[in-house]
Amino acid sequence: MSILQEIIILGPPLLFALTLHEYAHGYVARLFGDPTAANMGRLTLNPLKHLDPIGVICFILIKIGWAKPVPVDPRYFKDPRRDMIWVSLAGPGINFILAVISVLMVKLLFATSTLWPFFIISPLIKMLGASIWINLLLAVFNLLPLPPLDGSKILMGLLPEKTAVAYARVEPYGFIIMLVLFYTGILPKIILPIISFAQRLIM
């Protein structure tokens, strides 16, 4: 596809996936007593509040992207280490749910294909196909135990406290590590088989 076609097909499911991912973090944090995201206007389904321009550009260019992280203050939590695990799981969790919903919608469209004009059903199926891939990619990628990804926060909640503090010091270098892993081909070799397995699991 051309760049314009890619933006038209990938844009809506990408925006929806990123928005729901960040909203889920803020919503679960609010359930555990943290009003930070709500107070800053980030507990919203407005995608413009969550977009990170660099993250979107990177997704278009290298197919790995991110949104602007929702602010979370663990000091509001009764059990910060435990509650932060659930907050971190919320984003990838909602992406996996969206992938499953997208699969069901594709199957529904195929089952009722004779009822839809081709010019409507064709782009819809392409968008839903993109939604499956995008949401699985976001879920798997964010579960990697690399700071500042969600997986690192889950891991820090499971590690002994001293080890978790030491591990957190890697965070300033997390983005550089991810770029190195991507351009050396290590990152795709890790996540693509997992995405393929997850896709076979839900199809």
Residue, then its C-alpha position, 0 to 999 in steps of 0.5 A: m500500500s502507499i503511505l496514504q492508503e496505510i494512513i487511511i487503513l491503519g490510522p483509525p485502529l491505531l488511534f483507537a488501540l492507543t487511546l484505549h490502552e492509555y485510558a485503561h491504565g488511567y481507569v484502573a489507577r482511578l479504581f485503586g484511588d489515584p485521581t492523577a489522570a482524571n485531574m490532568g484531563r487524561l482519563t478521556l477517550n479523546p485520542l488527541k489527549h493521548l497521542d505522542p507525535i514521535g510514537v505515531i511517526c515511528f509506527i508508520l516508519i518502523k511499525i513500532g509506536w507508542a502513546k503519551p503515557v497516562p500519569v500514575d502516582p502509586r502513592y495513592f495506592k494502598d499496596p503500590r507494588r501490587d496495584m501497579i502490576w494491575v495498572s500496568l496489565a490494564g493497557p496490554g489487557i485491553n489491547f488483547i480484548l480489542a484484538v479478539i473483538s476485531v476477529l469476531m467482527v471480521k468473522l461477522l462481516f464475512a458471514t454477512s458479506t452478501l448484505w454489504p456493498f464491496f466498497i464498504i466491506s473491503p476497507l472495513i475488513k482491512m481496518l479490522g485486520a489491521s486492528i488485530w495486528i496492531n492490538l496484538l503488537l501493542a499488547v506483546f510489545n508493551l509486555l516486554p520487561l524493558p523500562p519504561l514499558d508496562g512489562s518492566k513495571i509488572l516485573m518490578g512489582l514481582l521482584p524483591e524491592k532492592t532488585a526492583v530499585a536497581y532494575a528501575r535505574v535502567e529506565p533512562y536507557g530503555f528507549i536506546i536499548m529498544l532501538v538497538l534491539f530493533y535495528t539488530g533484528i533481535l526485537p522482531k525475532i522476539i515479538l513476531p513469533i509471539i504475535s503469530f502464536a496469539q493470532r492463531l490462538i484467537m482466530 
